[in-house]
Amino acid sequence: MNFQLRHNLLLTTFIIVVIATMWLLMKGLSYSFDQLTAPDSTDSIELRSDAAITQPVLSQKSGYIEKIENFALQEFGINRVLSHFVEADVYLNFKDEPALLVNPRVTIYDKNGETDYILKSKRANYLTTGEVSFKGEVDISSGNGTSHKMNTEELLVDTNTDDLLSNEKVTYLGEGSKIISQGMSMQTKVDKMKLTGDVVINQDSGQKMLTKDLYVDQSNDQKHYYSDDKTTYLSSENKVYAQGMDMKDKAIQLLGQVNILQNSGSTIDTEDLMVDQSNNAEVYITDNGIHYQSSVADIRALGMRYDADKQKIQFTGDVVGRYD
């Protein structure tokens, strides 16, 4: 009897141990399966649509640690007057990188609280210094209706001075031209921009100008481009070398001593030459005296009118010529 009881107890204990072991094993497998099939909750985060709130994000895939939708930031100057209003569809804060603004819009106000400038692009970085660094295509419009459009790798908005600065390549879209420079700076308070370094002006009509440090002045409701550096004007028929340039509307003033080199090899020396590009033409005009030299002629006159498309030159004033 004692032997039978002991045998039954051992058998029962063995069965209990086996059942407990199987239960623990199934529990462990179920937990592992749940971990493998459960969605990764850190890949995305839900934010309220008004979302002037922040949420911590731990996902290493996303990289950001904070996200704000409908981001808005007001900055005030002296006398508590609003100086800047920074907006973006989305603000993303990173641990080791500058914060990212998606579809940013920065409004700069003057001392009277009126809109001075508005800058927009597809993305920008908000720096710890308070500066906003725009990337890619940037639209700049002023309160008086003038506008600028450019593309660059970085355009800094200094929130202390309101000046704009880029030390990267800038492609500026002018009226009827695309201008490429090595950088730019702009004093927004006087609406004057400087495209710095080597500058290439590609006109839609096919002409090209090479110069340095080109100024873009939008005062008096017109776009005025000028440079005090040596300028080369290139067209299909001529190369023109000058000491500077001044361009508004459809007129280009090539300043100082001017030398025209024609494709034929003929040369024209003069001063302060105007290139009239109105009516899709290209006419060179000067009243400052000219010296024309070719393989068969040497002509001096008080002025000229040269239609580059028709290749016709009209000498004006006292004309003296020698022909071989």
C-alpha positions as CSV (number, residue, x, y, z in Angstrom):
1,M,0.0,0.0,0.0
2,N,2.8,2.4,0.9
3,F,4.6,1.4,-2.2
4,Q,1.6,2.0,-4.4
5,L,0.9,5.4,-2.8
6,R,4.5,6.5,-3.3
7,H,4.4,5.4,-7.0
8,N,1.2,7.4,-7.6
9,L,2.7,10.5,-5.9
10,L,5.8,10.3,-8.1
11,L,3.7,9.9,-11.2
12,T,1.5,12.8,-10.3
13,T,4.5,15.0,-9.6
14,F,6.1,14.1,-12.9
15,I,2.9,14.9,-14.8
16,I,2.6,18.3,-13.0
17,V,6.3,19.2,-13.9
18,V,5.8,18.3,-17.5
19,I,2.6,20.3,-17.8
20,A,4.2,23.3,-16.1
21,T,7.3,23.1,-18.3
22,M,5.1,23.0,-21.5
23,W,3.0,25.9,-20.2
24,L,6.1,28.0,-19.6
25,L,7.5,27.1,-23.0
26,M,4.2,28.0,-24.8
27,K,4.1,31.3,-22.9
28,G,7.6,32.2,-23.9
29,L,6.9,31.3,-27.6
30,S,3.7,33.4,-27.5
31,Y,5.5,36.4,-26.1
32,S,8.3,36.2,-28.8
33,F,5.7,35.8,-31.5
34,D,3.8,38.9,-30.3
35,Q,7.0,40.9,-30.3
36,L,7.8,39.9,-33.8
37,T,4.4,40.6,-35.3
38,A,3.4,43.7,-33.3
39,P,3.6,47.0,-35.3
40,D,6.5,49.3,-34.4
41,S,4.8,52.1,-32.6
42,T,7.9,54.3,-32.7
43,D,7.9,54.6,-36.5
44,S,5.2,57.2,-36.5
45,I,3.3,59.4,-34.1
46,E,-0.1,60.9,-34.1
47,L,-0.3,64.6,-33.4
48,R,-3.3,66.8,-33.0
49,S,-4.2,68.7,-36.2
50,D,-3.8,72.0,-34.4
51,A,-0.5,70.6,-33.1
52,A,1.1,73.5,-31.3
53,I,2.2,70.6,-29.1
54,T,5.3,68.5,-29.1
55,Q,5.7,64.7,-28.8
56,P,8.9,62.7,-28.0
57,V,9.8,60.2,-30.7
58,L,12.3,57.4,-30.0
59,S,12.5,55.9,-33.5
60,Q,16.1,55.8,-34.9
61,K,14.5,55.4,-38.4
62,S,12.9,58.9,-38.3
63,G,15.9,60.5,-36.6
64,Y,14.0,63.4,-35.1
65,I,13.1,63.6,-31.4
66,E,10.4,66.2,-31.6
67,K,7.7,67.1,-34.1
68,I,5.4,70.1,-34.3
69,E,2.8,70.6,-37.0
70,N,1.6,74.1,-37.9
71,F,4.7,75.6,-36.3
72,A,4.6,79.3,-35.5
73,L,7.1,81.5,-33.7
74,Q,6.9,85.2,-33.1
75,E,9.9,87.3,-32.3
76,F,9.7,90.8,-30.9
77,G,12.2,93.7,-31.0
78,I,12.5,96.8,-28.9
79,N,9.3,98.3,-27.5
80,R,7.7,94.8,-27.9
81,V,7.1,95.4,-31.6
82,L,6.7,92.3,-33.7
83,S,9.9,91.9,-35.8
84,H,9.7,88.3,-37.2
85,F,7.0,85.7,-37.7
86,V,8.3,82.2,-38.5
87,E,5.8,79.6,-39.7
88,A,6.1,76.1,-41.2
89,D,3.8,73.2,-42.0
90,V,6.1,70.9,-39.9
91,Y,8.9,71.5,-37.5
92,L,11.3,68.6,-36.8
93,N,13.9,68.8,-34.0
94,F,17.0,66.6,-34.1
95,K,19.5,65.7,-31.4
96,D,22.7,66.5,-33.3
97,E,21.4,68.5,-36.3
98,P,19.7,71.8,-36.9
99,A,15.9,71.8,-36.7
100,L,14.1,71.3,-40.0
101,L,11.2,73.5,-41.2
102,V,9.0,72.1,-44.0
103,N,7.4,74.7,-46.2
104,P,8.7,77.6,-44.1
105,R,7.5,81.2,-44.4
106,V,9.3,84.0,-42.6
107,T,7.8,87.4,-42.4
108,I,10.0,90.4,-41.6
109,Y,8.3,93.5,-40.2
110,D,9.6,97.1,-40.2
111,K,9.8,99.3,-37.2
112,N,6.2,100.3,-37.6
113,G,4.9,96.7,-37.6
114,E,4.2,96.7,-41.3
115,T,5.3,93.8,-43.6
116,D,8.7,94.4,-44.9
117,Y,9.7,91.1,-46.5
118,I,8.3,87.6,-46.8
119,L,10.5,84.6,-47.6
120,K,9.2,81.2,-48.6
121,S,10.7,77.9,-49.7
122,K,10.1,74.2,-49.5
123,R,12.5,73.7,-46.6
124,A,14.8,75.5,-44.2
125,N,16.8,74.9,-41.0
126,Y,16.1,76.8,-37.8
127,L,19.5,77.4,-36.1
128,T,20.2,77.7,-32.4
129,T,21.4,81.3,-33.1
130,G,17.9,82.2,-34.2
131,E,18.9,82.4,-37.9
132,V,16.8,80.7,-40.5
133,S,18.8,78.9,-43.3
134,F,16.7,78.4,-46.4
135,K,17.5,75.6,-48.9
136,G,16.8,75.3,-52.6
137,E,14.4,77.7,-54.3
138,V,13.5,80.8,-52.3
139,D,10.8,83.3,-53.1
140,I,11.4,86.8,-51.6
141,S,8.7,89.4,-51.8
142,S,8.6,92.8,-50.3
143,G,5.7,94.7,-48.8
144,N,5.8,97.2,-51.7
145,G,5.2,94.5,-54.3
146,T,8.8,93.8,-55.6
147,S,10.0,90.3,-55.6
148,H,13.1,88.1,-56.0
149,K,13.3,84.4,-56.9
150,M,16.5,82.4,-56.5
151,N,17.9,79.0,-55.9
152,T,20.8,78.3,-53.6
153,E,22.2,75.6,-51.2
154,E,21.9,78.0,-48.3
155,L,20.4,81.4,-47.7
156,L,20.7,82.8,-44.1
157,V,18.2,85.2,-42.7
158,D,19.9,87.2,-39.9
159,T,17.1,87.9,-37.4
160,N,19.2,90.6,-35.7
161,T,19.8,92.8,-38.8
162,D,17.2,91.3,-41.2
163,D,20.0,91.0,-43.8
164,L,20.2,88.0,-46.1
165,L,23.4,86.1,-46.9
166,S,24.6,83.2,-48.9
167,N,28.2,82.0,-49.5
168,E,27.0,79.3,-51.8
169,K,26.3,79.3,-55.6
170,V,23.2,81.4,-56.3
171,T,21.0,81.2,-59.4
172,Y,18.9,84.4,-59.5
173,L,16.0,84.6,-61.9
174,G,15.8,88.1,-63.2
175,E,13.5,89.7,-65.8
176,G,14.4,87.9,-69.0
177,S,17.6,86.4,-67.7
178,K,19.1,83.8,-65.4
179,I,22.0,85.1,-63.3
180,I,24.6,82.8,-61.6
181,S,26.9,84.1,-58.9
182,Q,29.2,82.7,-56.2
183,G,27.1,84.1,-53.4
184,M,24.8,87.0,-52.4
185,S,24.1,89.5,-49.7
186,M,21.1,91.7,-49.3
187,Q,20.3,94.7,-47.1
188,T,16.5,94.3,-46.8
189,K,16.0,97.7,-45.2
190,V,17.2,99.5,-48.4
191,D,16.1,96.8,-50.8
192,K,19.5,96.4,-52.4
193,M,21.1,93.0,-53.3
194,K,24.7,92.2,-54.2
195,L,25.4,89.0,-56.2
196,T,29.0,88.4,-55.2
197,G,32.0,86.9,-56.9
198,D,32.1,85.9,-60.6
199,V,28.7,86.6,-62.2
200,V,27.3,85.1,-65.4
201,I,24.1,86.7,-66.9
202,N,22.4,84.5,-69.4
203,Q,19.7,86.4,-71.2
204,D,16.7,84.6,-72.6
205,S,17.4,86.3,-76.0
206,G,20.8,84.4,-76.2
207,Q,23.3,87.0,-75.1
208,K,25.6,86.5,-72.2
209,M,27.5,88.9,-69.9
210,L,30.4,88.1,-67.6
211,T,31.2,90.4,-64.7
212,K,31.8,90.5,-60.9
213,D,29.8,91.8,-57.9
214,L,26.5,92.6,-59.6
215,Y,24.1,94.9,-57.7
216,V,20.3,94.5,-58.0
217,D,18.5,97.6,-56.9
218,Q,14.7,97.6,-56.8
219,S,14.0,101.1,-55.6
220,N,11.7,103.3,-57.6
221,D,9.7,100.3,-58.7
222,Q,12.2,99.1,-61.3
223,K,14.9,96.4,-61.4
224,H,18.3,98.0,-61.9
225,Y,21.4,95.9,-62.4
226,Y,24.9,97.4,-62.3
227,S,28.5,96.5,-61.7
228,D,31.7,98.6,-61.4
229,D,33.9,95.6,-62.5
230,K,35.2,94.7,-65.9
231,T,32.4,93.3,-68.1
232,T,32.3,91.1,-71.2
233,Y,29.2,91.2,-73.4
234,L,28.9,88.2,-75.7
235,S,26.5,87.9,-78.7
236,S,26.4,85.8,-81.8
237,E,28.3,88.4,-83.8
238,N,30.4,90.3,-81.3
239,K,32.5,90.3,-78.1
240,V,32.4,93.6,-76.2
241,Y,34.8,94.4,-73.4
242,A,34.0,97.3,-71.0
243,Q,34.9,98.6,-67.6
244,G,31.5,98.1,-66.0
245,M,27.8,97.8,-66.9
246,D,24.4,99.3,-66.0
247,M,21.2,97.6,-67.1
248,K,17.6,98.5,-66.8
249,D,14.6,97.5,-68.9
250,K,15.9,96.7,-72.4
251,A,18.9,99.0,-72.3
252,I,22.5,98.0,-71.3
253,Q,25.1,100.7,-70.8
254,L,28.6,99.3,-71.1
255,L,30.8,101.8,-69.2
256,G,34.2,103.3,-69.6
257,Q,36.6,102.3,-72.4
258,V,34.8,99.9,-74.7
259,N,36.3,97.5,-77.3
260,I,34.1,95.7,-79.8
261,L,35.6,92.6,-81.6
262,Q,33.5,91.4,-84.5
263,N,33.6,87.9,-85.8
264,S,35.1,89.2,-89.0
265,G,38.1,90.4,-87.1
266,S,37.2,94.1,-87.3
267,T,37.5,96.2,-84.1
268,I,35.7,99.3,-82.8
269,D,37.0,101.4,-79.9
270,T,34.7,103.8,-78.1
271,E,33.4,104.8,-74.7
272,D,30.1,104.3,-72.8
273,L,28.3,102.2,-75.4
274,M,24.6,101.6,-75.1
275,V,23.1,98.3,-76.3
276,D,19.4,98.7,-77.1
277,Q,17.6,95.3,-76.9
278,S,14.1,96.7,-77.4
279,N,11.8,95.1,-80.0
280,N,14.0,91.9,-80.0
281,A,16.8,93.8,-81.7
282,E,20.5,94.4,-80.8
283,V,21.6,97.9,-81.7
284,Y,24.9,99.5,-80.4
285,I,24.7,103.3,-80.0
286,T,27.4,105.8,-78.9
287,D,28.1,109.6,-79.3
288,N,31.5,109.4,-77.7
289,G,33.7,109.0,-80.7
290,I,34.7,105.8,-82.4
291,H,37.7,104.2,-84.1
292,Y,36.8,101.5,-86.6
293,Q,39.5,99.2,-88.0
294,S,39.2,96.4,-90.5
295,S,41.4,94.7,-93.0
296,V,40.4,97.3,-95.6
297,A,39.4,100.5,-93.7
298,D,40.4,102.8,-90.8
299,I,37.5,105.1,-89.9
300,R,37.1,107.7,-87.1
301,A,33.8,109.4,-86.3
302,L,32.0,111.2,-83.5
303,G,29.5,108.4,-83.1
304,M,27.8,105.4,-84.6
305,R,24.6,103.3,-84.7
306,Y,25.4,99.6,-85.3
307,D,22.6,97.1,-86.0
308,A,24.2,93.8,-85.0
309,D,21.5,91.7,-86.5
310,K,21.7,93.3,-89.9
311,Q,25.5,93.9,-89.6
312,K,25.1,97.5,-90.7
313,I,27.1,100.4,-89.2
314,Q,26.1,104.1,-89.6
315,F,28.9,106.5,-88.6
316,T,27.8,109.9,-87.4
317,G,29.4,113.3,-87.0
318,D,32.7,114.2,-88.6
319,V,33.7,111.1,-90.4
320,V,37.3,110.6,-91.6
321,G,38.2,107.3,-93.3
322,R,41.1,105.7,-95.1
323,Y,40.6,102.7,-97.3
324,D,43.2,100.2,-98.7
